[in-house]
Structure formats: C-alpha cells, structure tokens
Amino acid sequence: MLPDSTDGHGGGDTAVPMAWLCAEYTADELLRAGCLVEPGSLEYRAGKQALALTIHLCAPAGGGPAARLDEWLTRTSYDHPWPDWVRERLAERAQGPAGATDADLALARETWRQLEATQILAADLDGLSTPPGLGPSGMDEVDESAQTWLPAWQLGLPLGHLALHLY
C-alpha cells in the first residue's frame, strides 16, 4: 500500500527528499554530458556534490530553464563567494519553510559537510612555476607536479561550472 504522503505530513512514513534527489540527478546528468572526468572518480563526486548543492540552494527561477542555468553559472563562477553563499542559504533554509523538507535539508547539510571535510590532492594552481606572464607563450605556467591538498568543493565547483558551460 502506498503512503498517504511523501512529504512527511501524513501517513507516518519517512519524507522523501524529492527536491534534493532532483538536484542530484540534474547535476549527474550535466557532468555526464560534459564528459570531463570519469564517473565514479573522486573528482566526479566532488563536482556532482558541488553542482547538486548549487542547484538545490538556488531559488526557483520563474524564467524557465535558461534563467536557472544563468543563475547556476553565476553562483559557480570563479569570483562568486560560493562557500559563504552555501552557508547562508543552509542557515536560511533551517529557519523556515523554503519549499524543502527536513530530509532535503539534512542531505544538503551532509553534502556540504563532506565537501568541506574531504581533501583532494590536486595541482597547486596558486603556485605558478614562472612569474606571471613570463612563460614561453606569454601566459602563466603551472607546475603540475606541485600539488596541494584542497577541500573537495574547490575542485568540484569549477568542474561543475565547466559542465554548465558545455551544456
């Protein structure tokens, strides 16, 4: 027998986090379509989680898919203070009804906790091997053998942003 409700307001059954599951599905589809990294890799997981969190925490756009895509691109852009925005949005959602269930919020919080706590060894993009603008092609060069530990979101966020651009 089916429960009376899947939103936690009847039937006594556990709420189904539909908003979170939809955001995660959308993020997965965008990353797979971009073919940027191998599905199942730690980098892929970081990108999927960062993108799903962005999608879930963005306000529903009234202008259709293009408006939503524009907001996602803005939120994931390099100059956007994404971690602060995530913390603020999670705090706002915890204060009152924003269209998400407690189950949605719990999954979003856990995802943010994982993105902050998981460290990924990646190329040190802040440590350039040559002075800025002095590489052979006049561009900055990165010594890819120089690596540093980064929170997973710092690798996943640009990956998600690039997947959005490729969409």
C-alpha positions as a Markdown table, in Angstrom:
| # | Residue | x | y | z |
|---|---|---|---|---|
| 1 | Met | 0.0 | 0.0 | 0.0 |
| 2 | Leu | 1.3 | 3.5 | -0.8 |
| 3 | Pro | 1.8 | 6.0 | 2.0 |
| 4 | Asp | -0.7 | 8.9 | 2.3 |
| 5 | Ser | 2.0 | 11.4 | 1.7 |
| 6 | Thr | 5.7 | 11.5 | 0.7 |
| 7 | Asp | 6.3 | 15.0 | 2.2 |
| 8 | Gly | 6.3 | 13.9 | 5.8 |
| 9 | His | 2.9 | 15.4 | 6.6 |
| 10 | Gly | 0.8 | 12.3 | 6.7 |
| 11 | Gly | 0.8 | 8.5 | 6.7 |
| 12 | Gly | 3.6 | 8.4 | 9.3 |
| 13 | Asp | 6.2 | 7.4 | 6.7 |
| 14 | Thr | 9.6 | 8.9 | 6.2 |
| 15 | Ala | 9.7 | 12.0 | 4.0 |
| 16 | Val | 11.2 | 11.6 | 0.5 |
| 17 | Pro | 13.8 | 14.3 | -0.2 |
| 18 | Met | 12.5 | 14.9 | -3.8 |
| 19 | Ala | 14.0 | 18.4 | -4.2 |
| 20 | Trp | 17.4 | 17.0 | -3.3 |
| 21 | Leu | 17.1 | 13.9 | -5.4 |
| 22 | Cys | 16.1 | 16.1 | -8.4 |
| 23 | Ala | 19.1 | 18.4 | -7.9 |
| 24 | Glu | 21.4 | 15.5 | -7.6 |
| 25 | Tyr | 20.0 | 13.8 | -10.8 |
| 26 | Thr | 20.4 | 17.1 | -12.7 |
| 27 | Ala | 24.0 | 17.5 | -11.5 |
| 28 | Asp | 24.8 | 14.0 | -12.5 |
| 29 | Glu | 23.3 | 14.4 | -16.0 |
| 30 | Leu | 25.2 | 17.7 | -16.6 |
| 31 | Leu | 28.5 | 16.2 | -15.6 |
| 32 | Arg | 28.0 | 13.0 | -17.6 |
| 33 | Ala | 27.0 | 15.0 | -20.7 |
| 34 | Gly | 30.2 | 17.1 | -20.3 |
| 35 | Cys | 32.5 | 14.1 | -20.2 |
| 36 | Leu | 35.0 | 16.0 | -18.1 |
| 37 | Val | 36.1 | 13.3 | -15.7 |
| 38 | Glu | 35.5 | 9.6 | -15.2 |
| 39 | Pro | 32.1 | 8.9 | -13.5 |
| 40 | Gly | 32.8 | 7.3 | -10.1 |
| 41 | Ser | 36.1 | 9.2 | -9.6 |
| 42 | Leu | 36.6 | 11.4 | -6.5 |
| 43 | Glu | 36.7 | 14.4 | -8.8 |
| 44 | Tyr | 33.4 | 13.5 | -10.4 |
| 45 | Arg | 31.8 | 13.0 | -7.0 |
| 46 | Ala | 33.1 | 16.4 | -5.8 |
| 47 | Gly | 31.7 | 18.1 | -9.0 |
| 48 | Lys | 28.4 | 16.3 | -8.7 |
| 49 | Gln | 28.0 | 17.3 | -5.0 |
| 50 | Ala | 29.0 | 20.9 | -5.6 |
| 51 | Leu | 26.7 | 21.3 | -8.5 |
| 52 | Ala | 23.8 | 19.5 | -6.8 |
| 53 | Leu | 24.2 | 21.8 | -3.8 |
| 54 | Thr | 24.2 | 24.8 | -6.0 |
| 55 | Ile | 21.1 | 23.6 | -7.9 |
| 56 | His | 19.2 | 22.8 | -4.7 |
| 57 | Leu | 20.0 | 26.0 | -2.9 |
| 58 | Cys | 19.2 | 28.3 | -5.8 |
| 59 | Ala | 15.8 | 30.0 | -5.7 |
| 60 | Pro | 13.4 | 28.6 | -8.3 |
| 61 | Ala | 13.6 | 30.8 | -11.4 |
| 62 | Gly | 10.4 | 32.0 | -13.0 |
| 63 | Gly | 12.0 | 32.5 | -16.4 |
| 64 | Gly | 12.4 | 28.8 | -17.3 |
| 65 | Pro | 15.5 | 26.6 | -17.8 |
| 66 | Ala | 17.6 | 29.4 | -19.3 |
| 67 | Ala | 17.2 | 31.6 | -16.3 |
| 68 | Arg | 18.0 | 28.7 | -14.0 |
| 69 | Leu | 21.2 | 27.9 | -16.0 |
| 70 | Asp | 22.2 | 31.5 | -15.8 |
| 71 | Glu | 21.8 | 31.6 | -12.1 |
| 72 | Trp | 23.8 | 28.3 | -11.7 |
| 73 | Leu | 26.6 | 29.7 | -13.8 |
| 74 | Thr | 26.7 | 32.9 | -11.8 |
| 75 | Arg | 26.7 | 31.0 | -8.5 |
| 76 | Thr | 29.6 | 28.7 | -9.6 |
| 77 | Ser | 31.7 | 31.4 | -11.2 |
| 78 | Tyr | 35.2 | 32.0 | -10.0 |
| 79 | Asp | 34.6 | 35.4 | -8.5 |
| 80 | His | 31.4 | 34.3 | -6.6 |
| 81 | Pro | 31.9 | 33.7 | -2.8 |
| 82 | Trp | 30.3 | 30.2 | -3.1 |
| 83 | Pro | 31.2 | 28.8 | 0.3 |
| 84 | Asp | 29.7 | 31.8 | 2.1 |
| 85 | Trp | 26.6 | 31.7 | -0.1 |
| 86 | Val | 26.1 | 28.0 | 0.7 |
| 87 | Arg | 26.4 | 28.6 | 4.5 |
| 88 | Glu | 23.9 | 31.5 | 4.3 |
| 89 | Arg | 21.4 | 29.5 | 2.2 |
| 90 | Leu | 21.6 | 26.5 | 4.5 |
| 91 | Ala | 21.0 | 28.7 | 7.5 |
| 92 | Glu | 18.1 | 30.4 | 5.8 |
| 93 | Arg | 16.5 | 27.0 | 5.0 |
| 94 | Ala | 16.9 | 25.9 | 8.6 |
| 95 | Gln | 15.0 | 28.9 | 9.8 |
| 96 | Gly | 11.8 | 28.3 | 7.9 |
| 97 | Pro | 9.9 | 26.7 | 5.1 |
| 98 | Ala | 11.6 | 27.3 | 1.7 |
| 99 | Gly | 9.9 | 24.5 | -0.2 |
| 100 | Ala | 12.2 | 21.8 | 1.0 |
| 101 | Thr | 11.6 | 19.1 | 3.6 |
| 102 | Asp | 13.7 | 18.3 | 6.6 |
| 103 | Ala | 15.1 | 15.4 | 4.6 |
| 104 | Asp | 16.2 | 17.7 | 1.8 |
| 105 | Leu | 17.9 | 20.0 | 4.2 |
| 106 | Ala | 19.6 | 17.1 | 6.0 |
| 107 | Leu | 21.1 | 15.8 | 2.7 |
| 108 | Ala | 22.2 | 19.2 | 1.7 |
| 109 | Arg | 23.9 | 19.8 | 5.0 |
| 110 | Glu | 25.6 | 16.4 | 4.9 |
| 111 | Thr | 26.8 | 17.1 | 1.4 |
| 112 | Trp | 28.3 | 20.4 | 2.4 |
| 113 | Arg | 30.0 | 18.8 | 5.4 |
| 114 | Gln | 31.5 | 16.2 | 3.1 |
| 115 | Leu | 32.7 | 18.8 | 0.6 |
| 116 | Glu | 34.4 | 20.7 | 3.3 |
| 117 | Ala | 35.9 | 17.7 | 5.1 |
| 118 | Thr | 37.1 | 15.7 | 2.1 |
| 119 | Gln | 40.6 | 16.7 | 0.9 |
| 120 | Ile | 41.7 | 16.1 | -2.6 |
| 121 | Leu | 45.3 | 16.2 | -3.8 |
| 122 | Ala | 45.4 | 18.5 | -6.9 |
| 123 | Ala | 47.8 | 20.7 | -8.9 |
| 124 | Asp | 48.7 | 23.8 | -7.0 |
| 125 | Leu | 47.1 | 26.4 | -9.2 |
| 126 | Asp | 48.2 | 29.2 | -6.8 |
| 127 | Gly | 51.9 | 28.3 | -7.1 |
| 128 | Leu | 52.9 | 29.3 | -10.5 |
| 129 | Ser | 56.3 | 27.9 | -11.7 |
| 130 | Thr | 57.2 | 31.2 | -13.6 |
| 131 | Pro | 56.5 | 34.8 | -12.8 |
| 132 | Pro | 53.1 | 35.9 | -14.2 |
| 133 | Gly | 53.1 | 36.4 | -17.9 |
| 134 | Leu | 56.7 | 35.2 | -18.5 |
| 135 | Gly | 56.0 | 31.7 | -19.8 |
| 136 | Pro | 57.1 | 30.7 | -23.3 |
| 137 | Ser | 53.7 | 31.7 | -24.8 |
| 138 | Gly | 53.4 | 34.8 | -22.7 |
| 139 | Met | 51.0 | 33.0 | -20.4 |
| 140 | Asp | 51.4 | 31.9 | -16.8 |
| 141 | Glu | 52.6 | 28.3 | -16.5 |
| 142 | Val | 51.6 | 25.9 | -13.7 |
| 143 | Asp | 54.0 | 23.3 | -12.5 |
| 144 | Glu | 51.6 | 20.4 | -12.4 |
| 145 | Ser | 53.9 | 18.3 | -10.3 |
| 146 | Ala | 53.5 | 20.8 | -7.5 |
| 147 | Gln | 50.4 | 19.6 | -5.6 |
| 148 | Thr | 48.4 | 20.7 | -2.6 |
| 149 | Trp | 45.5 | 19.4 | -0.6 |
| 150 | Leu | 42.2 | 21.2 | -1.3 |
| 151 | Pro | 38.7 | 20.8 | 0.1 |
| 152 | Ala | 36.7 | 18.8 | -2.4 |
| 153 | Trp | 34.4 | 21.8 | -3.2 |
| 154 | Gln | 37.4 | 23.8 | -4.5 |
| 155 | Leu | 37.9 | 21.2 | -7.2 |
| 156 | Gly | 34.2 | 20.2 | -7.7 |
| 157 | Leu | 32.9 | 23.8 | -8.1 |
| 158 | Pro | 35.0 | 24.7 | -11.2 |
| 159 | Leu | 34.2 | 21.2 | -12.6 |
| 160 | Gly | 30.5 | 21.9 | -12.2 |
| 161 | His | 30.9 | 25.3 | -13.7 |
| 162 | Leu | 32.6 | 23.9 | -16.8 |
| 163 | Ala | 29.9 | 21.3 | -17.2 |
| 164 | Leu | 27.3 | 24.0 | -17.1 |
| 165 | His | 29.1 | 25.9 | -19.9 |
| 166 | Leu | 29.3 | 22.7 | -22.0 |
| 167 | Tyr | 25.6 | 22.2 | -21.6 |
